[in-house]
Amino acid sequence: MKRRRHTPEQAVRKVREGERMLNAGSDLAEVLRALEITESTWNRWRNQYGGMKANDARRLKELEAENARLKKLLAEAELDKAMLKDLAEGKW
């Protein structure tokens, strides 16, 4: 299979489509072949996006990106604070 990246919206759509196909009586191997994904991808997406709507998945990715940005800012601020403390104590 050709390797490609899927957006969260595409993943949610494929999970929904796969669930519909499984409920209609299709075999898991057939579903995976039709969706062009591996079984490990299917299981990961079902755990991560199961029951979500496309908007929810997009918002989740946005919040994760914002959280990473804020963690980076906090780490930089703590580093600056530690450097100023060391300079004030004369430990350089």
GIRA-V368906 format. One record per backbone hydrogen bond with DSSP energy under -1.0 kcal/mol. NH is the residue of the N-H (numbers start at 1). CO is the residue of the C=O. E is the energy in kcal/mol with one decimal. If there is no record, write none. Layout:
BEGIN
[[NH & CO & E] [NH & CO & E]]
END
This chain:
BEGIN
[[11 & 7 & -2.3] [12 & 8 & -2.4] [13 & 9 & -2.3] [14 & 10 & -2.5] [15 & 11 & -2.4] [16 & 12 & -2.5] [17 & 13 & -2.6] [18 & 14 & -2.7] [19 & 15 & -2.6] [20 & 16 & -2.2] [21 & 17 & -2.3] [22 & 18 & -2.5] [23 & 19 & -2.4] [24 & 20 & -1.3] [25 & 22 & -1.4] [26 & 21 & -2.2] [31 & 27 & -2.1] [32 & 28 & -2.7] [33 & 29 & -2.0] [34 & 30 & -2.4] [35 & 31 & -2.5] [36 & 32 & -1.0] [37 & 32 & -1.8] [42 & 38 & -2.3] [43 & 39 & -2.6] [44 & 40 & -2.3] [45 & 41 & -2.9] [46 & 42 & -2.5] [47 & 43 & -2.1] [48 & 44 & -2.4] [49 & 45 & -3.6] [50 & 46 & -1.2] [52 & 49 & -2.3] [57 & 53 & -2.0] [58 & 54 & -2.1] [59 & 55 & -2.4] [60 & 56 & -2.4] [61 & 57 & -2.1] [62 & 58 & -2.1] [63 & 59 & -2.5] [64 & 60 & -2.3] [65 & 61 & -2.1] [66 & 62 & -2.4] [67 & 63 & -2.5] [68 & 64 & -2.1] [69 & 65 & -2.1] [70 & 66 & -2.5] [71 & 67 & -2.3] [72 & 68 & -2.0] [73 & 69 & -2.2] [74 & 70 & -2.4] [75 & 71 & -2.3] [76 & 72 & -2.2] [77 & 73 & -2.2] [78 & 74 & -2.5] [79 & 75 & -2.1] [80 & 76 & -2.4] [81 & 77 & -2.3] [82 & 78 & -2.2] [83 & 79 & -2.4] [84 & 80 & -2.4] [85 & 81 & -2.0] [86 & 82 & -2.2] [87 & 83 & -2.3] [88 & 84 & -2.2] [89 & 85 & -1.6] [91 & 86 & -2.4]]
END
